Amino acid sequence: MSEKKDCDKENCSALELLDFRNALKQFQKLVEKTVIQKTKERLGLYIKDDDEIDYDKFYTTTQTLLGPEVKDHNVKAFFRKITNNLDARTEWCEIFGYFIGESDAMSSQLKEENMVFLVSEKQQVTHAGDRQDMIKGIVKVPHLDFTVTSSQKGVLTIFNNQDTAWITGCDFLPQLKCVVAVTERTVIVWDYKSKGSQNNCFVIKPMENGLLCVCTVTMSDHLAKDDILMGDDKGYVHLLTVTSDHFGLKQCKGKKSQLQVLDSKTFNIVKRKLHDDWVVKVKYISDLNCFGSCSSDSIHSFVLDDIKRLEDNLPVKEFAVPRGVSAFTYCRKAKVIVTGGHDKLLRLWHPAINSRPTGKLSGHQHSIVEIVTNEKDQHVISLSSAKIFRVWDIQTLSLLQVFHDNQGSPGEMENFPMIFDNDRGMLITGSAVIDIYPLTRMIQDMRQVPQTHEKSINALVYSKAFHQILTICSESILKAWDLETGYQIYQIEDAHGLNTEVTCAAIERNGFYFATGACDGTVKIWEFESGQEVKALPLAQHSKDECRLLKIVYLKANESQHALLILEQSGKMKVIQGNSVQTYLYVTWVLPEAVSFPRRNPVVSLSLKPDTLQTHDFFPDIQLPSDTSSLRNDTENFVHSVEVKCFDVLKVEAWSLIATGSANGAIILWNFESTSVRCLYYKYVKELLPFSNYPSVPLTALCTDTSTKMLLAGQSVGPQNIILAHSTEVVDLFHEDEKNVVVTASIDGSVRLWHAMNGCYLGYFGQPRKFELSDISRLILPCDVNNFPTIIKEESKHMEKKKFEYPLMLDRDSFNPNTSVRINQI
């Protein structure tokens, strides 16, 4: 009997496994169909039908196939991944929240908000030295973007170039563009640019004492001279001046050269005894125009003074620390010096006060061997001899993170060099290998899909008064954001009622009020600061398709009166007004339906209606001629009337003008001062973005800066002139002059921030941390964008050789010749 039950269980398990496999096959087909649909949508080839797959259909089908074990957030994350990145590799287990690849599992790790460095993402450069060797010095050369290392066995490394000696420290000479290193009794200068058999390496010897550390003085303005600071084992600090004449670098170019030995007596070397023990670190702090040196000496532990003190016998500024100082760093923004040593304490000093520290940080259980600064985030990173790292907030003096390195044992480490690369946001350390620890926020910016709303963005407006933006998605959720920080201020759901999509929005010039329009034709006015509703246009008794609003323009706004110009999907344009007396908004003016225009003389006079004297302060009532047959002849082709797709308003001084764009390419200018209407008709525009490397595709968003010196254009496949801002259609964008940033919105549900001039990605609205608008050097991109911005100069050869003909020509007689207009590439 038991055998039969076991057999039945096995049969049931086999059937369940077969059903699950079939379900996975169906799910894979669903994913493939979704990807094909999204691909066609991006290419503009997709035609909507009953089989269209949106998120709701994808979720329902997935639940039906795989059962209730599939969680909502996992389905949402999976759908967002395949729609935002069509080439992304996916595994079926991801729909259940399990990830095979390390990069996919990253999302769970990134949720740890207290993490400063992402230890799990540590990289190792094993080719930097022998496993039996030890890196003794490491330095970053920011302006050339490379790192120099020196090892205990004498390996100097810049990428793959090497030279050998017994080395205790290294640095880079910015004027001579050479590497300097020190050994126990020599100074080595290496021309790393020499290739192949050209080996320009110079050894300066003998030195009187054993050299332990070296650094470059960066204040030299002489193009062919560098000053070098060195510390030795007798407590002396040396100042060595070298020039190109010492090494004959110009004469050496192109010649095969061996290791050249130079007599130290031929160099100008100044030294002064500042410590009673070894000088373990020496640095030049350009912000203070001072050098610093430290020692295990408890009385002369740390010296900070002008470099001129090395040449005279005047007193120097000394800092006394029990058991001495073995490492120090300077925080430029906080204006403090941080020291650490064998007493396991970090001390904070004001550079001008050496009597006592301004603060202390405790926590290390072993001697502190190195300290570096993350200037951008105001963090200090300290390292102990037990290979334990501690990250401190220098402003609050709080501990942010503790992590350790498991490379080797603590007893093996006498010196552990460490630097922080502020350009790329990573901590670099050296031992038997080079370890690289990236900042968590850098990984977040590169791997997390930007998301401001769950659904696609319908509208984006900016209030100059409050420096805030308003975003609206197809779910009718309104969110207000602070432009400078990116933090959300408030949120309004179902702004026009349940299941009523908000399709457009506009803000009045001063930025105190904004208006929204919906798919049912309703219009509402809101206070921007509070998000409170002020007035509304009631629902019209028409079909929703006819009344769907495409665009709103604010004509006037104050406490007593509001006036809006709206465009319906049917092509009708209306002026909507409201005052302090009336509860609701009401329609006061409707633009007449379009009429056929002749191409040869496309100007038609308008007739004012009898009640024009009862003006509405905006546009008078007009009527078009009832018969245009007199304008026709056999040789003229007429532009047929079609629905209006877009419009704009010019209401300045004597101008009272509306420009409308129709589906057939006609631009109709309604001039209510001269009572005329003019039609400009163009079949198509061949070159929309002549300066872009991307193929010409329809523009979906357009704006200029306030001074009209910069034109920004968004396309349905993402390019925004030369910034690939999104992987999907850009629906709106604007330029903020004061901060010099560009904000873009897309159907992918994200609103992103870019620097206007260099295209640097600054973040997205809705991210967990605030924006850093001053940081325009980060070499990162959103995870769904692969191409860095391309800078195209105005004088480029491409623009000189290729000539473009534009359908719209500038009428110079109508414009002030003293003003200039030009297009800058972002």
BADRENMAR-247395 format. One line per field, with one value per residue (C-alpha): residue in one letter; x, y, z. Coordinates in steps of 0.001 Angstrom, whole numbers. Example, Ala and Ser with C-alpha at 12.3 -4.5 7.8 and 13.67 -1.06 7.14 Angstrom:
BEGIN
residu <- (A,S)
east <- (12300,13670)
north <- (-4500,-1060)
up <- (7800,7140)
END
This chain:
BEGIN
residu <- (M,S,E,K,K,D,C,D,K,E,N,C,S,A,L,E,L,L,D,F,R,N,A,L,K,Q,F,Q,K,L,V,E,K,T,V,I,Q,K,T,K,E,R,L,G,L,Y,I,K,D,D,D,E,I,D,Y,D,K,F,Y,T,T,T,Q,T,L,L,G,P,E,V,K,D,H,N,V,K,A,F,F,R,K,I,T,N,N,L,D,A,R,T,E,W,C,E,I,F,G,Y,F,I,G,E,S,D,A,M,S,S,Q,L,K,E,E,N,M,V,F,L,V,S,E,K,Q,Q,V,T,H,A,G,D,R,Q,D,M,I,K,G,I,V,K,V,P,H,L,D,F,T,V,T,S,S,Q,K,G,V,L,T,I,F,N,N,Q,D,T,A,W,I,T,G,C,D,F,L,P,Q,L,K,C,V,V,A,V,T,E,R,T,V,I,V,W,D,Y,K,S,K,G,S,Q,N,N,C,F,V,I,K,P,M,E,N,G,L,L,C,V,C,T,V,T,M,S,D,H,L,A,K,D,D,I,L,M,G,D,D,K,G,Y,V,H,L,L,T,V,T,S,D,H,F,G,L,K,Q,C,K,G,K,K,S,Q,L,Q,V,L,D,S,K,T,F,N,I,V,K,R,K,L,H,D,D,W,V,V,K,V,K,Y,I,S,D,L,N,C,F,G,S,C,S,S,D,S,I,H,S,F,V,L,D,D,I,K,R,L,E,D,N,L,P,V,K,E,F,A,V,P,R,G,V,S,A,F,T,Y,C,R,K,A,K,V,I,V,T,G,G,H,D,K,L,L,R,L,W,H,P,A,I,N,S,R,P,T,G,K,L,S,G,H,Q,H,S,I,V,E,I,V,T,N,E,K,D,Q,H,V,I,S,L,S,S,A,K,I,F,R,V,W,D,I,Q,T,L,S,L,L,Q,V,F,H,D,N,Q,G,S,P,G,E,M,E,N,F,P,M,I,F,D,N,D,R,G,M,L,I,T,G,S,A,V,I,D,I,Y,P,L,T,R,M,I,Q,D,M,R,Q,V,P,Q,T,H,E,K,S,I,N,A,L,V,Y,S,K,A,F,H,Q,I,L,T,I,C,S,E,S,I,L,K,A,W,D,L,E,T,G,Y,Q,I,Y,Q,I,E,D,A,H,G,L,N,T,E,V,T,C,A,A,I,E,R,N,G,F,Y,F,A,T,G,A,C,D,G,T,V,K,I,W,E,F,E,S,G,Q,E,V,K,A,L,P,L,A,Q,H,S,K,D,E,C,R,L,L,K,I,V,Y,L,K,A,N,E,S,Q,H,A,L,L,I,L,E,Q,S,G,K,M,K,V,I,Q,G,N,S,V,Q,T,Y,L,Y,V,T,W,V,L,P,E,A,V,S,F,P,R,R,N,P,V,V,S,L,S,L,K,P,D,T,L,Q,T,H,D,F,F,P,D,I,Q,L,P,S,D,T,S,S,L,R,N,D,T,E,N,F,V,H,S,V,E,V,K,C,F,D,V,L,K,V,E,A,W,S,L,I,A,T,G,S,A,N,G,A,I,I,L,W,N,F,E,S,T,S,V,R,C,L,Y,Y,K,Y,V,K,E,L,L,P,F,S,N,Y,P,S,V,P,L,T,A,L,C,T,D,T,S,T,K,M,L,L,A,G,Q,S,V,G,P,Q,N,I,I,L,A,H,S,T,E,V,V,D,L,F,H,E,D,E,K,N,V,V,V,T,A,S,I,D,G,S,V,R,L,W,H,A,M,N,G,C,Y,L,G,Y,F,G,Q,P,R,K,F,E,L,S,D,I,S,R,L,I,L,P,C,D,V,N,N,F,P,T,I,I,K,E,E,S,K,H,M,E,K,K,K,F,E,Y,P,L,M,L,D,R,D,S,F,N,P,N,T,S,V,R,I,N,Q,I)
east <- (0,2825,4556,1410,1210,4868,4212,1230,3360,6059,3497,2001,5451,6259,2991,3592,7123,5767,3096,5732,7975,5062,4264,7881,7744,4572,6172,9238,6974,5238,8605,9702,6427,6737,10289,9244,6358,8567,11161,8540,7229,10677,11033,7557,6372,3896,173,-2011,-4447,-6275,-3095,-1159,777,873,1929,-1533,-1814,1756,1038,-2257,-760,2257,22,-2080,949,3129,608,225,3835,4888,4986,3815,7137,9085,6803,7077,10884,11075,8724,10638,13913,12802,11053,13825,16677,15584,18975,19068,19728,16983,16458,13058,13978,14086,10286,10376,12949,16041,19104,21909,24318,26086,24950,21290,21630,23058,19628,19160,22585,22005,19095,21545,21403,24124,26732,29252,31594,30286,32765,31278,32209,35895,38213,41809,44595,46834,49296,50480,53071,54365,52354,55511,55975,54357,53161,54770,53521,50532,49596,46906,47793,44423,45173,46573,44126,46489,47936,51573,52580,55860,56519,58979,60872,61345,58587,57361,54081,52078,49693,52077,55350,57956,61356,63133,64956,64528,61806,60126,57848,56856,55099,54621,56475,53814,56191,58774,56079,58195,57860,60033,60784,63095,65091,67241,70081,68947,66400,65070,63544,61838,60603,57658,56871,59940,59007,60659,64447,64332,64690,65226,65795,68065,69438,70570,72998,74351,71901,73192,70423,67880,64893,61476,58892,58570,56061,55938,55514,52738,53212,55945,54911,58167,57422,60644,61212,59833,60434,60545,60102,61624,61755,64534,65323,67165,64264,65299,63032,64825,63919,65312,64889,65159,64936,64927,68527,69623,68459,68764,65316,65108,68442,67483,64428,64845,68079,68614,69490,70563,70205,72083,73676,73889,75930,73729,76295,75386,71809,70475,69322,68160,67438,66402,65993,62373,61817,63685,62524,61801,59834,57151,54999,55575,52947,52520,49085,48565,45393,47472,50700,52389,54110,53377,55588,54948,56960,56627,58258,55882,57088,57733,54960,53597,55042,52987,54671,55824,58345,60696,61280,63450,65944,66181,66259,63050,60666,58160,54597,54673,51863,52630,50778,51475,53310,53564,51715,51958,49395,47593,45267,43708,39980,39635,35928,35985,39389,40713,43755,43186,46075,46356,49026,49947,47562,44639,42898,42034,42583,41093,43179,42623,45651,46369,45961,48538,47914,45062,42839,39296,37956,38802,37486,37909,37121,40252,41741,45108,47591,46377,48617,46835,44154,42550,39725,36619,36147,32847,31010,33070,34229,37504,38650,41151,43000,44542,47386,44764,43499,40246,38772,36580,34599,33756,31537,33824,30927,29025,32049,29958,31072,29431,30943,33481,34907,38097,40513,41225,44337,47148,47530,47964,51550,52564,51642,54136,52775,49498,49276,45818,44321,40809,40008,37548,36950,35609,34433,36597,39048,42341,44694,47913,49356,50290,47612,45752,42258,39593,36472,33726,31276,27826,26160,28340,27193,23597,23762,25159,22971,19631,16998,15909,12241,10293,6792,5467,3886,4962,5307,2568,3617,6575,6446,8843,8131,10871,9345,9873,12653,10463,9205,5881,5663,2467,2201,-486,-1828,-2808,-316,1114,4453,6251,10055,12791,15082,18269,18037,15668,13561,9787,7671,4104,1992,-1585,-3373,-6437,-6219,-9199,-11067,-10739,-9464,-9298,-5953,-4296,-2887,-1275,-273,934,2289,1730,4679,5247,5078,2444,-368,-507,-3301,-3991,-6109,-7532,-8758,-12396,-11914,-11918,-9498,-8325,-6236,-3991,-1752,1777,3200,469,-997,-4530,-7225,-8468,-11022,-12253,-13975,-16894,-17167,-18537,-21336,-19273,-17414,-14111,-12216,-13311,-12615,-9241,-6881,-3503,-2023,-2623,-1075,-1492,-2526,-3104,-3146,-3812,-6136,-9038,-8732,-7313,-7244,-6089,-5814,-6387,-6154,-8502,-7756,-10459,-8398,-10565,-8885,-10640,-10009,-11122,-11519,-12483,-12645,-12964,-16762,-17496,-16988,-16122,-14103,-16015,-15312,-15261,-13822,-13446,-11075,-12975,-12388,-9488,-10074,-8338,-5468,-3913,-182,735,-728,-1486,-2923,-6623,-8283,-10421,-13688,-14435,-17810,-20284,-19799,-16030,-16371,-17200,-13582,-12344,-8880,-7230,-8442,-11450,-14238,-13587,-15188,-13481,-14666,-17491,-16376,-12776,-13635,-12450,-8976,-8834,-7484,-6455,-2747,-3020,-3073,-4906,-3898,-6724,-7873,-6790,-6799,-4468,-1711,144,205,1966,1037,2785,1034,3585,2862,1187,1408,-1618,-631,-1365,730,-912,642,-1533,-1125,-296,2624,788,1800,-1085,-426,-3511,-2730,-5531,-3980,-3833,-6987,-5396,-4462,-1440,-600,2938,2845,5746,5401,8258,11545,14490,17004,15699,19045,21801,24461,23623,25115,21734,19308,16594,13472,10446,11064,8950,10066,11686,12772,15295,17075,15938,18473,17617,21249,20692,18196,17323,15459,14154,13436,11318,14391,16147,18771,18483,20760,23895,22869,21318,19176,16693,16323,12704,10771,11469,8092,9200,12261,13281,16434,16986,19291,20363,21616,22482,20795,18428,15522,14171,11039,10284,7637,9926,8569,11781,12643,16395,18793,21757,24348,23454,26921,28795,25883,27005,24344,23445,20719,16963,14036,13082,16594,17445,20123,20054,21518,25049,24729,28319,29684,29957,32979,31434,32000,28767,25568,22123,22063,19827,22102,25374,26722,28494,27564,29430,30660,30435,32067,30412,33474,33453,34421,31144,29175,31468,31316,27607,25139,21558,18484,15876,12215,11882,14031,14848,13180,16018,14002,11591,14218,16648,20071,21793,20632,22241,20863,22996,22647,25036,25457,24923)
north <- (0,2416,1635,2648,5948,6662,5910,8257,11009,10532,10684,13875,15447,14552,16084,19232,19521,19088,21750,24133,23620,24337,27455,28632,28136,30229,32872,32997,33541,36359,38015,37668,39110,42044,42790,42633,45015,47506,47341,48186,51015,52611,52356,53813,50650,49355,49579,49180,46266,44030,41969,44937,44024,46653,46154,45111,42436,41254,40990,39134,36640,36017,35360,32943,31023,30927,31232,33472,32844,35621,38889,42236,44049,41265,41387,45178,45059,42381,44283,47521,45745,44243,47430,49876,47729,45528,43811,42905,39268,37784,34532,33085,32885,36706,36773,35037,37485,35273,36393,34340,37078,39286,42442,41398,40688,44140,45738,44094,45223,48790,49130,49354,53119,53204,51824,54366,52001,48914,46363,43512,45409,45653,45136,43909,44701,41669,42561,45660,43649,40240,38347,38272,42014,44864,48185,50915,54064,55077,58457,59755,62221,63972,66078,63072,60589,57800,56255,55728,52939,51786,48411,47178,45157,48241,48154,51531,51181,53464,51169,48631,50570,49436,50193,48664,49796,49403,51999,53500,56144,57847,60865,62629,65721,67812,70225,67713,65055,62380,59979,60520,57755,57471,54551,54248,56300,57474,59532,58114,60235,58201,59533,57166,58403,56670,53619,50378,50510,54197,54021,57504,56805,58908,58043,60845,59589,59367,60775,61319,59505,56796,58351,57123,59296,61792,64296,67014,70713,71913,75672,75924,78074,77421,75273,73288,73067,70916,71010,67711,67183,64102,62746,60519,58218,60920,63361,65621,67059,67698,70111,69137,71332,69640,71093,69639,70813,68415,65423,66739,65333,67235,65869,62349,62215,59653,58200,54830,55431,53297,54019,57268,58085,61740,63143,64564,67320,68976,69575,72263,70287,72053,70120,70852,68604,68897,65597,63371,60165,58868,61162,58711,61076,64354,66233,69635,71229,73745,75216,76342,76989,74842,71504,68944,66211,63699,61364,58947,61642,62561,66196,67116,64838,66966,70064,72438,75538,77448,75708,78649,77427,74670,77292,79261,78611,80394,78485,76173,75354,72032,69771,67407,64076,61186,58366,60563,60878,58292,59742,63006,64629,68036,68646,71690,72444,71837,73557,70990,68750,65170,63228,59648,57418,54708,55966,54832,58252,60604,64255,67253,70438,73967,74784,77962,76425,73856,74018,71516,69653,70829,67271,63583,60411,57086,53565,52009,49170,49253,51882,54183,53911,56021,58727,60185,62635,62395,66127,65911,63994,65443,62017,60982,57380,55976,52662,50760,48245,45501,46411,47817,50819,53392,56071,59247,62238,65203,67615,65561,63563,60403,56941,55905,52553,49951,47281,45230,43866,40151,40249,38619,38978,42149,41209,41390,45054,47702,50317,50354,53235,54599,57384,58541,59265,62164,62152,58600,58204,55248,54317,52795,50882,48977,45830,42708,43890,47118,47124,49474,50191,52091,54372,52837,55878,55571,51979,53025,55750,53348,50283,51410,52185,55812,55993,59101,57690,54164,55137,57297,61065,63212,66695,68578,72222,74447,77207,79855,81448,78376,76644,73557,71295,69497,66085,64293,60681,58783,57458,61078,61361,64875,65258,68482,68356,70719,71353,71863,68815,66507,65903,65433,68178,66924,64522,64662,61496,61330,65069,65056,62168,58397,56825,60222,60736,64140,64834,68291,71123,74726,77231,80969,83306,84153,80508,80847,78973,76026,74504,70894,69404,65898,63374,64257,67951,69179,71920,72762,75590,74974,76929,75715,76183,74319,72097,73304,73410,76941,76614,74012,73788,71334,68232,68985,66927,65530,62331,61907,61567,65001,66766,65239,68132,68164,71447,74375,77848,80310,83764,85579,84804,86842,86730,88245,86575,83520,82937,79842,78834,75110,72756,69783,66582,67518,70562,73173,75941,77744,80544,79625,82277,82598,85418,85844,86119,82947,79526,77734,78393,79008,79108,82674,82257,79499,79675,79102,75934,75926,76838,75967,78318,78973,78434,81327,84113,82422,85442,85551,88575,88103,89852,90995,89948,92625,91992,92535,95716,93528,92433,89730,91339,88539,87727,89344,87332,86799,85149,83673,84529,82222,81874,81427,80571,83977,83101,79862,79249,76206,76549,76816,73895,74403,73220,71172,71762,69148,68956,71164,69251,72006,75767,78616,82158,85505,88157,90941,94679,95191,91558,89301,86155,82419,79972,76582,73451,70961,67281,67921,70240,73539,76383,78873,82318,84005,87716,89484,92946,93019,90842,88356,84728,83399,79800,78465,74939,72495,68869,67641,68655,66609,67411,67871,67649,68367,68463,65057,61698,60072,59418,61997,61063,63085,65694,65209,68130,71508,74459,77293,79048,82508,84375,82207,81225,77509,75217,71897,69217,65826,62868,59767,57528,59545,61887,65392,67098,65222,63873,60414,61167,58251,54956,55824,58848,62246,63910,67223,69164,72609,74604,76348,79328,80034,76500,75890,72489,70646,68544,65805,63657,60435,57789,55489,57203,59007,62706,63259,66130,67054,69803,72002,72586,69294,66844,65491,63257,64655,62208,61655,62936,60268,59008,58341,61062,64758,66280,67662,70332,71475,68019,67959,65663,62269,59862,57892,57306,55894,52131,52324,54774,53605,56618,59535,63052,64193,67771,69222,72614,75270,75463,71736,70550,68648,71864,73664,71031,70193,72860,72818,74495,75519,76153,78944,81949,84849,88119,90417,93585,92565,91903,94076,93744,94318,90970,87695,84172,81058,77409,75880,72148,70786)
up <- (0,897,-2411,-4303,-2407,-3165,-6824,-6855,-5273,-7901,-10696,-9230,-8907,-12502,-13711,-11673,-13091,-16614,-16021,-14617,-17635,-19960,-17936,-18250,-22024,-22196,-19964,-22220,-25240,-23341,-22655,-26289,-27547,-25122,-26288,-29966,-29288,-27432,-30216,-32835,-30644,-30481,-34259,-34797,-36569,-34013,-34648,-31578,-31554,-29085,-28480,-27120,-23960,-21248,-17640,-16462,-19136,-18490,-14749,-15192,-17674,-15437,-12415,-14481,-15740,-12613,-9805,-6755,-5616,-7996,-6048,-7412,-6913,-8649,-11698,-11785,-11596,-14306,-16649,-16130,-16916,-20248,-21410,-20494,-21828,-24717,-24882,-21190,-20296,-18127,-16225,-15359,-11670,-11537,-11663,-8265,-6860,-7262,-9210,-10714,-11774,-9254,-11019,-10756,-7077,-6578,-6118,-2719,-1555,-2694,-272,2636,3034,5714,3336,2073,232,-1522,-186,-2218,-5388,-4503,-7465,-7376,-9810,-9376,-12113,-10231,-8344,-7322,-4700,-2591,-3062,-1114,-2519,-435,-2144,-4244,-5709,-8110,-10893,-11438,-14504,-16413,-14881,-13936,-10784,-9864,-7479,-6007,-4385,-1760,-4358,-6485,-9098,-10327,-12168,-14446,-16239,-17852,-17720,-15188,-13808,-10834,-7669,-3889,-3368,-290,-1870,-5123,-6619,-9953,-11196,-12972,-14731,-15979,-16431,-14831,-11912,-8845,-6347,-3346,-2018,1102,-414,-3869,-5735,-9015,-11786,-14520,-17837,-18140,-21655,-23093,-25143,-26093,-25804,-24820,-21055,-19648,-15971,-13766,-10328,-8022,-5358,-2808,-289,3216,5122,4355,2539,3722,1953,-903,-2323,-4971,-4218,-6541,-6179,-8809,-11784,-13645,-16679,-16474,-12706,-9905,-6139,-4234,-470,1183,4737,6108,9021,10983,11269,8392,5731,2413,-395,-3797,-6883,-10313,-13832,-17327,-17722,-14976,-16997,-20555,-21323,-24599,-25750,-24699,-26937,-29697,-28252,-26682,-23062,-20146,-16432,-15810,-12440,-11398,-8538,-5761,-5112,-8410,-7169,-4872,-1801,1373,4551,8132,11158,12340,14210,16638,14933,11433,9108,7987,5893,4114,2071,506,1168,-1634,-56,2941,1002,3633,3901,6587,7996,10769,12972,15879,17998,20875,21061,17426,16189,13358,11685,9513,8085,5033,2832,3379,6943,5507,4373,7648,11368,12316,14612,12959,13990,15865,17087,19973,20128,22551,20719,17631,14306,11548,9086,8377,5829,5197,4640,2408,2940,6688,7024,9479,9629,10800,12361,13584,15086,17533,20252,17989,18055,15222,16152,14383,14350,13164,10969,12962,16456,17581,21338,21420,18933,18159,18320,18687,17041,18783,17681,16213,18257,16504,15304,12534,9460,6804,6479,3314,2574,391,-169,-2020,696,3552,4700,6310,5781,8270,8134,11039,11090,11504,7992,9357,7541,9260,7421,9363,8640,9251,9847,12433,13697,13382,12256,8979,8101,9258,6954,6803,4247,4395,2211,4231,7980,10077,10947,7289,6960,7946,5562,3699,1137,412,-1743,-2551,-6213,-6006,-9766,-9878,-6293,-5279,-2549,-3781,-1474,-2074,-488,-2416,-4866,-5590,-4074,-5403,-3336,-5226,-3443,-3108,-4643,-7762,-8273,-7606,-10229,-12812,-12147,-10801,-13432,-12913,-11940,-11028,-11698,-12157,-15491,-18443,-18010,-19595,-18458,-17014,-15833,-13898,-11378,-11361,-8272,-6079,-8081,-8200,-10954,-11375,-13038,-14085,-15205,-17098,-13763,-12949,-10108,-9671,-7890,-6954,-6648,-5512,-8483,-6476,-4197,-6111,-3007,-3365,-1777,-2206,-4246,-5582,-6698,-8990,-9603,-11990,-10471,-10364,-13629,-15356,-17069,-16748,-20208,-20059,-17749,-17883,-15409,-15390,-15900,-12238,-11203,-8475,-10280,-12628,-14694,-15654,-18428,-18637,-21175,-20460,-21273,-17677,-16605,-13090,-11628,-8600,-6259,-6948,-3446,-1570,-4291,-3429,-6124,-6958,-9790,-12259,-15640,-15317,-17473,-20947,-22457,-25329,-26108,-24376,-27666,-28859,-25594,-24782,-24110,-25845,-24636,-22273,-22315,-19450,-20749,-17470,-13771,-10647,-7658,-9600,-12992,-14718,-18494,-20370,-24026,-24623,-27593,-27859,-29733,-32231,-33231,-31492,-29522,-26699,-24240,-20717,-18036,-14414,-11882,-8141,-8307,-10259,-8753,-11987,-15106,-18342,-22114,-23524,-27022,-29653,-32610,-35882,-37778,-40211,-43856,-47151,-47998,-51425,-51645,-53940,-51828,-48516,-46706,-45856,-44271,-41210,-40473,-36949,-35590,-34550,-30842,-31054,-29054,-26101,-25948,-23635,-23286,-25237,-28753,-30502,-32071,-35777,-38774,-41829,-45369,-46319,-49928,-51047,-54663,-55826,-54654,-56604,-60085,-62052,-61324,-57539,-55171,-51903,-48476,-47067,-43512,-40994,-37221,-35228,-33428,-31575,-31041,-29292,-28272,-28724,-26664,-26150,-26427,-29824,-30842,-30559,-32411,-32344,-34373,-34942,-36441,-38320,-38989,-42675,-41854,-42231,-39902,-39575,-38116,-36640,-36322,-34486,-34693,-38505,-38680,-41050,-41151,-42995,-43894,-44305,-45766,-45880,-46826,-44705,-43112,-44383,-41674,-38161,-36370,-38908,-36203,-34733,-35674,-35054,-37929,-38484,-36534,-35374,-32694,-29590,-27404,-28004,-25857,-25653,-22830,-21707,-23857,-26905,-27378,-26911,-28630,-27001,-28896,-27800,-30084,-29929,-29672,-27023,-28550,-27286,-29759,-28704,-25291,-25313,-22279,-22347,-24137,-24953,-26231,-24663,-24036,-22547,-21422,-20230,-19521,-16175,-16696,-13128,-12422,-16094,-16105,-18424,-17147,-19434,-19087,-20931,-21380,-19390,-16252,-15340,-15099,-15321,-14670,-16907,-16997,-19957,-21382,-21044,-20787,-17402,-15817,-12396,-11335,-11493,-9484,-6982,-6246,-2569,-2287,-3115,-6259,-6355,-9051,-8625,-9425,-13232,-13534,-12746,-15624,-15184,-17139,-16331,-16731,-19826,-21681,-23209,-25108,-23435,-24643,-27739,-27931,-31454,-31938,-34060,-36300,-37023,-40497,-40770,-40584,-43026,-45727,-45639,-46633,-45369,-46755,-44222,-45086,-42499,-43406,-41094,-42040,-40993,-41579,-38832,-36219,-34275,-35948,-32608,-31259,-32235,-32201,-32349,-31457,-28954,-28756,-25259)
END
